[in-house]
Protein backbone atom coordinates (compact mmCIF):
# COMPACT_ATOMS: atom_id res chain seq x y z
CA UNK A 1 0.00 0.00 0.00
CA UNK A 2 1.37 3.45 -0.94
CA UNK A 3 1.97 6.10 1.73
CA UNK A 4 -0.96 8.15 0.44
CA UNK A 5 -3.36 5.22 0.45
CA UNK A 6 -2.17 4.20 3.91
CA UNK A 7 -2.81 7.71 5.25
CA UNK A 8 -6.30 7.76 3.72
CA UNK A 9 -7.07 4.41 5.37
CA UNK A 10 -5.81 5.71 8.73
CA UNK A 11 -7.93 8.86 8.48
CA UNK A 12 -11.05 6.94 7.53
CA UNK A 13 -10.56 4.43 10.36
CA UNK A 14 -9.94 7.25 12.83
CA UNK A 15 -13.11 8.99 11.67
CA UNK A 16 -15.13 5.87 12.50
CA UNK A 17 -13.57 5.64 15.98
CA UNK A 18 -14.28 9.32 16.61
CA UNK A 19 -17.93 8.83 15.68
CA UNK A 20 -18.08 6.07 18.33
CA UNK A 21 -16.43 8.38 20.87
CA UNK A 22 -18.91 11.17 20.18
CA UNK A 23 -21.84 8.81 20.58
CA UNK A 24 -20.43 7.47 23.86
CA UNK A 25 -19.87 10.99 25.25
CA UNK A 26 -23.36 12.08 24.22
CA UNK A 27 -24.93 9.37 26.37
CA UNK A 28 -23.82 11.27 29.48
CA UNK A 29 -23.34 14.81 28.17
CA UNK A 30 -26.64 15.23 26.38
CA UNK A 31 -26.99 17.66 23.49
CA UNK A 32 -24.39 20.40 22.88
CA UNK A 33 -22.62 18.62 19.98
CA UNK A 34 -20.54 21.72 19.26
CA UNK A 35 -19.11 21.66 22.80
CA UNK A 36 -18.32 17.94 22.48
CA UNK A 37 -16.58 18.49 19.13
CA UNK A 38 -14.45 21.35 20.46
CA UNK A 39 -13.28 19.38 23.50
CA UNK A 40 -12.43 16.41 21.27
CA UNK A 41 -10.64 18.84 18.96
CA UNK A 42 -8.45 20.02 21.84
CA UNK A 43 -7.47 16.42 22.65
CA UNK A 44 -6.92 15.41 19.02
CA UNK A 45 -4.59 18.38 18.52
CA UNK A 46 -2.63 17.62 21.69
CA UNK A 47 -3.72 20.92 23.22
CA UNK A 48 -5.69 22.40 26.10
CA UNK A 49 -9.20 23.81 26.32
CA UNK A 50 -10.75 26.67 28.31
CA UNK A 51 -14.41 25.93 29.09
CA UNK A 52 -16.45 29.08 29.76
CA UNK A 53 -19.92 28.57 31.20
CA UNK A 54 -22.20 29.12 34.16
CA UNK A 55 -22.36 26.59 37.02
CA UNK A 56 -24.57 23.57 36.44
CA UNK A 57 -24.13 23.28 32.67
CA UNK A 58 -22.25 19.96 32.83
CA UNK A 59 -18.64 21.04 32.40
CA UNK A 60 -17.33 18.71 35.11
CA UNK A 61 -19.51 15.88 33.80
CA UNK A 62 -18.13 16.43 30.31
CA UNK A 63 -14.48 16.26 31.40
CA UNK A 64 -15.12 13.18 33.54
CA UNK A 65 -16.84 11.49 30.59
CA UNK A 66 -13.98 12.40 28.26
CA UNK A 67 -11.42 10.75 30.54
CA UNK A 68 -13.47 7.54 30.44
CA UNK A 69 -14.14 7.52 26.69
CA UNK A 70 -10.58 8.45 25.71
CA UNK A 71 -8.98 6.06 28.23
CA UNK A 72 -7.10 8.78 30.10
CA UNK A 73 -6.09 9.02 33.75
CA UNK A 74 -8.14 12.04 34.85
CA UNK A 75 -7.75 14.25 37.92
CA UNK A 76 -9.71 17.28 39.13
CA UNK A 77 -8.43 20.29 41.07
CA UNK A 78 -10.85 22.80 42.57
CA UNK A 79 -9.03 26.12 42.37
CA UNK A 80 -9.50 28.34 45.44
CA UNK A 81 -7.72 31.48 46.70
CA UNK A 82 -5.72 29.47 49.27
CA UNK A 83 -4.49 26.85 46.77
CA UNK A 84 -0.68 26.75 46.60
CA UNK A 85 1.59 25.68 43.70
CA UNK A 86 2.71 22.61 45.67
CA UNK A 87 -0.94 21.50 45.87
CA UNK A 88 -0.84 21.14 42.07
CA UNK A 89 2.74 20.15 41.27
CA UNK A 90 3.73 18.14 44.32
CA UNK A 91 6.48 18.66 46.88
CA UNK A 92 9.61 17.16 48.37
CA UNK A 93 9.49 15.52 51.78
CA UNK A 94 12.39 14.58 54.02
CA UNK A 95 12.42 10.87 54.82
CA UNK A 96 14.53 8.99 57.34
CA UNK A 97 15.64 5.48 56.37
CA UNK A 98 16.04 2.55 58.78
CA UNK A 99 19.79 3.15 58.93
CA UNK A 100 19.22 6.73 60.05
CA UNK A 101 20.16 8.36 56.74
CA UNK A 102 17.89 11.06 55.45
CA UNK A 103 16.99 12.07 51.91
CA UNK A 104 14.38 14.11 50.07
CA UNK A 105 11.71 12.27 48.10
CA UNK A 106 9.43 13.96 45.58
CA UNK A 107 5.72 13.20 45.91
CA UNK A 108 3.76 13.75 42.70
CA UNK A 109 0.93 16.26 42.74
CA UNK A 110 -2.37 15.87 40.82
CA UNK A 111 -0.82 17.46 37.71
CA UNK A 112 0.84 14.08 37.09
CA UNK A 113 -2.07 12.70 35.09
CA UNK A 114 -3.22 12.63 31.48
CA UNK A 115 -6.35 14.80 31.66
CA UNK A 116 -6.41 17.52 34.31
CA UNK A 117 -9.57 19.45 35.06
CA UNK A 118 -8.67 22.85 36.51
CA UNK A 119 -12.05 23.86 37.93
CA UNK A 120 -12.61 27.64 38.21
CA UNK A 121 -8.99 28.32 37.40
CA UNK A 122 -9.40 32.08 37.82
CA UNK A 123 -10.18 31.70 41.55
CA UNK A 124 -6.57 30.86 42.41
CA UNK A 125 -3.84 33.46 42.85
CA UNK A 126 -1.53 34.35 39.93
CA UNK A 127 1.29 32.49 41.68
CA UNK A 128 -0.74 29.27 41.64
CA UNK A 129 -2.07 29.84 38.13
CA UNK A 130 1.50 30.20 36.87
CA UNK A 131 2.33 26.77 38.27
CA UNK A 132 0.51 25.33 35.26
CA UNK A 133 2.37 27.39 32.65
CA UNK A 134 5.40 25.10 32.28
CA UNK A 135 3.22 22.00 32.51
CA UNK A 136 0.92 23.19 29.71
CA UNK A 137 3.71 24.30 27.39
CA UNK A 138 6.57 21.87 28.05
CA UNK A 139 4.69 18.85 29.50
CA UNK A 140 7.06 18.90 32.47
CA UNK A 141 7.43 20.60 35.87
CA UNK A 142 10.55 21.74 37.71
CA UNK A 143 10.75 21.25 41.48
CA UNK A 144 13.86 22.24 43.44
CA UNK A 145 15.82 22.49 40.20
CA UNK A 146 14.86 18.98 39.09
CA UNK A 147 12.70 18.56 35.98
CA UNK A 148 9.97 15.92 36.12
CA UNK A 149 8.28 14.81 32.89
CA UNK A 150 4.50 14.51 32.89
CA UNK A 151 2.52 11.56 31.61
CA UNK A 152 1.76 11.42 27.91
CA UNK A 153 -0.59 12.54 26.58
CA UNK A 154 -1.18 15.50 28.89
CA UNK A 155 -4.14 17.86 28.54
CA UNK A 156 -5.65 20.59 30.69
CA UNK A 157 -9.34 21.43 30.48
CA UNK A 158 -9.92 24.51 32.65
CA UNK A 159 -13.27 26.04 33.53
CA UNK A 160 -14.34 29.60 34.25
CA UNK A 161 -17.61 31.20 35.32
CA UNK A 162 -18.18 34.17 32.95
CA UNK A 163 -20.48 36.06 35.35
CA UNK A 164 -19.12 35.83 38.89
CA UNK A 165 -15.80 37.72 38.87
CA UNK A 166 -15.66 38.97 42.48
CA UNK A 167 -12.56 37.65 44.21
CA UNK A 168 -11.09 36.19 41.01
CA UNK A 169 -7.76 36.65 39.29
CA UNK A 170 -8.14 36.95 35.48
CA UNK A 171 -5.72 34.75 33.58
CA UNK A 172 -2.81 36.69 32.04
CA UNK A 173 -2.54 36.85 28.27
CA UNK A 174 0.51 34.54 28.26
CA UNK A 175 -1.47 31.79 29.94
CA UNK A 176 -4.62 32.32 27.84
CA UNK A 177 -2.47 31.85 24.75
CA UNK A 178 -1.52 28.36 25.99
CA UNK A 179 -5.12 27.23 25.55
CA UNK A 180 -5.70 25.89 22.06
CA UNK A 181 -9.40 26.80 22.04
CA UNK A 182 -11.97 28.64 24.14
CA UNK A 183 -15.12 26.55 24.45
CA UNK A 184 -18.26 28.50 25.34
CA UNK A 185 -20.84 26.28 27.06
CA UNK A 186 -24.30 27.85 26.59
CA UNK A 187 -27.63 27.01 28.18
CA UNK A 188 -29.24 23.95 26.53
CA UNK A 189 -32.26 24.48 24.32
CA UNK A 190 -35.70 23.35 25.55
CA UNK A 191 -35.61 19.89 23.90
CA UNK A 192 -32.11 19.18 25.20
CA UNK A 193 -33.08 20.27 28.71
CA UNK A 194 -36.13 17.98 28.52
CA UNK A 195 -33.88 15.06 27.57
CA UNK A 196 -31.49 15.91 30.42
CA UNK A 197 -34.36 15.89 32.92
CA UNK A 198 -35.59 12.49 31.78
CA UNK A 199 -32.10 10.93 31.63
CA UNK A 200 -30.75 12.16 34.97
CA UNK A 201 -33.67 12.06 37.45
CA UNK A 202 -34.51 8.35 37.30
CA UNK A 203 -33.05 5.41 39.16
CA UNK A 204 -30.38 4.72 36.53
CA UNK A 205 -28.22 6.85 34.28
CA UNK A 206 -26.59 5.96 30.98
CA UNK A 207 -22.91 5.05 31.11
CA UNK A 208 -20.19 5.94 28.64
CA UNK A 209 -17.79 3.27 27.44
CA UNK A 210 -14.10 3.48 26.63
CA UNK A 211 -13.36 3.87 22.93
CA UNK A 212 -9.68 4.94 22.88
CA UNK A 213 -6.61 4.19 24.94
CA UNK A 214 -3.92 6.75 25.75
CA UNK A 215 -1.61 5.14 23.17
CA UNK A 216 -4.34 5.26 20.52
CA UNK A 217 -4.96 8.94 21.25
CA UNK A 218 -1.25 9.65 20.74
CA UNK A 219 -1.43 7.77 17.41
CA UNK A 220 -4.50 9.81 16.44
CA UNK A 221 -2.62 13.02 17.19
CA UNK A 222 0.17 11.85 14.90
CA UNK A 223 -2.30 10.99 12.13
CA UNK A 224 -3.91 14.43 12.41
CA UNK A 225 -0.57 16.18 11.92
CA UNK A 226 0.00 14.18 8.74
CA UNK A 227 -3.28 15.28 7.17
CA UNK A 228 -2.75 17.49 4.12
CA UNK A 229 -3.82 21.14 4.20
CA UNK A 230 -4.33 22.89 0.87
CA UNK A 231 -2.34 26.03 0.11
CA UNK A 232 -5.58 28.02 -0.21
CA UNK A 233 -6.56 27.05 3.34
CA UNK A 234 -3.07 27.94 4.64
CA UNK A 235 -3.31 31.35 2.95
CA UNK A 236 -6.78 31.89 4.43
CA UNK A 237 -5.49 31.08 7.93
CA UNK A 238 -2.62 33.55 7.59
CA UNK A 239 -4.86 36.29 6.16
CA UNK A 240 -7.43 35.80 8.93
CA UNK A 241 -4.92 35.91 11.80
CA UNK A 242 -3.08 38.91 10.39
CA UNK A 243 -6.34 40.77 9.70
CA UNK A 244 -7.20 40.52 13.41
CA UNK A 245 -4.13 42.56 14.40
CA UNK A 246 -5.01 46.28 14.66
CA UNK A 247 -1.50 47.40 13.70
CA UNK A 248 -1.47 45.36 10.48
CA UNK A 249 -1.76 47.38 7.27
CA UNK A 250 -4.44 45.03 5.90
CA UNK A 251 -6.58 44.99 9.06
CA UNK A 252 -10.19 46.09 8.42
CA UNK A 253 -11.46 49.29 10.02
CA UNK A 254 -13.59 47.38 12.55
CA UNK A 255 -10.43 45.78 13.96
CA UNK A 256 -8.46 49.04 14.04
CA UNK A 257 -11.30 50.85 15.80
CA UNK A 258 -12.17 48.20 18.37
CA UNK A 259 -9.29 45.77 19.05
CA UNK A 260 -6.54 46.63 21.54
CA UNK A 261 -4.28 43.71 20.64
CA UNK A 262 -4.60 40.75 18.32
CA UNK A 263 -3.46 37.12 18.03
CA UNK A 264 0.13 36.02 17.60
CA UNK A 265 1.65 33.20 15.51
CA UNK A 266 0.41 30.57 17.99
CA UNK A 267 -3.13 31.36 16.80
CA UNK A 268 -2.20 30.41 13.22
CA UNK A 269 -0.62 27.20 14.49
CA UNK A 270 -3.80 26.44 16.43
CA UNK A 271 -5.95 27.01 13.36
CA UNK A 272 -3.75 24.71 11.27
CA UNK A 273 -4.35 21.92 13.78
CA UNK A 274 -8.00 22.54 14.64
CA UNK A 275 -9.22 22.71 11.04
CA UNK A 276 -7.75 19.25 10.52
CA UNK A 277 -9.59 18.00 13.60
CA UNK A 278 -12.85 19.44 12.30
CA UNK A 279 -12.37 17.64 9.00
CA UNK A 280 -11.65 14.40 10.87
CA UNK A 281 -14.77 14.74 13.00
CA UNK A 282 -16.84 15.31 9.87
CA UNK A 283 -15.32 12.28 8.13
CA UNK A 284 -13.38 14.29 5.53
CA UNK A 285 -9.80 13.77 4.37
CA UNK A 286 -8.72 17.43 4.32
CA UNK A 287 -9.92 20.74 5.81
CA UNK A 288 -11.74 23.45 3.88
CA UNK A 289 -12.34 27.19 4.11
CA UNK A 290 -15.56 26.46 6.01
CA UNK A 291 -13.49 24.79 8.74
CA UNK A 292 -11.38 27.93 9.08
CA UNK A 293 -14.53 30.03 9.56
CA UNK A 294 -15.97 27.53 12.05
CA UNK A 295 -12.80 27.51 14.15
CA UNK A 296 -12.06 31.25 13.96
CA UNK A 297 -13.96 32.24 17.11
CA UNK A 298 -12.84 29.36 19.41
CA UNK A 299 -9.20 29.87 18.41
CA UNK A 300 -9.04 33.68 18.27
CA UNK A 301 -11.49 34.98 20.90
CA UNK A 302 -9.26 34.46 23.95
CA UNK A 303 -6.21 35.72 22.06
CA UNK A 304 -7.70 39.18 21.39
CA UNK A 305 -8.97 42.04 23.54
CA UNK A 306 -11.34 44.93 22.92
CA UNK A 307 -10.12 48.44 23.57
CA UNK A 308 -11.59 50.37 26.49
CA UNK A 309 -13.63 52.54 24.11
CA UNK A 310 -15.00 49.46 22.32
CA UNK A 311 -16.06 47.90 25.62
CA UNK A 312 -17.77 51.15 26.57
CA UNK A 313 -19.67 51.10 23.27
CA UNK A 314 -20.77 47.53 23.93
CA UNK A 315 -18.90 46.00 20.99
CA UNK A 316 -18.78 42.20 20.76
CA UNK A 317 -15.54 40.38 19.98
CA UNK A 318 -17.39 37.40 18.50
CA UNK A 319 -19.15 39.64 15.97
CA UNK A 320 -15.88 41.29 14.97
CA UNK A 321 -14.15 37.92 14.41
CA UNK A 322 -17.10 36.63 12.36
CA UNK A 323 -17.08 39.79 10.23
CA UNK A 324 -13.33 39.54 9.60
CA UNK A 325 -13.57 35.82 8.75
CA UNK A 326 -16.34 36.40 6.22
CA UNK A 327 -14.50 39.37 4.73
CA UNK A 328 -11.21 37.49 4.33
CA UNK A 329 -13.04 34.48 2.83
CA UNK A 330 -14.75 36.70 0.23
CA UNK A 331 -11.41 38.25 -0.74
CA UNK A 332 -9.81 34.80 -1.08
CA UNK A 333 -12.72 33.56 -3.19
CA UNK A 334 -12.50 36.59 -5.49
CA UNK A 335 -8.76 36.08 -5.94
Secondary structure, 3 states (H helix, E strand, C coil): CCHHHHHHHHHHHHHHHHHHHHHHHHCCCCCCHHHHHHHHHHHHCCCCEEEECCCCCCHHHHHHHHHHHCCCCEEEEECCCCCCHHHHHEEEEEEECCCCCEEEEEEECCCCCCEEEEECHHHCCHHHHCHHHHHHHHCEEEECCEEEECCCCCEEEEEECCCCCCCCCCCCHHHHCCCCEEEECCCCCHHHHHHHHHHHCCCCCCCCCCCCCHHHHHHHHHHHHHCCCCHHHHHHHHHHHHHCCCCCCCCCHHHHHHEEECCCHHHHHHHHHHHHHHHHHCCCCCCCHHHHHHHHHHHHHHHCEECHHHHHHCCCHHHHHHHHHHHHHHHHHHC
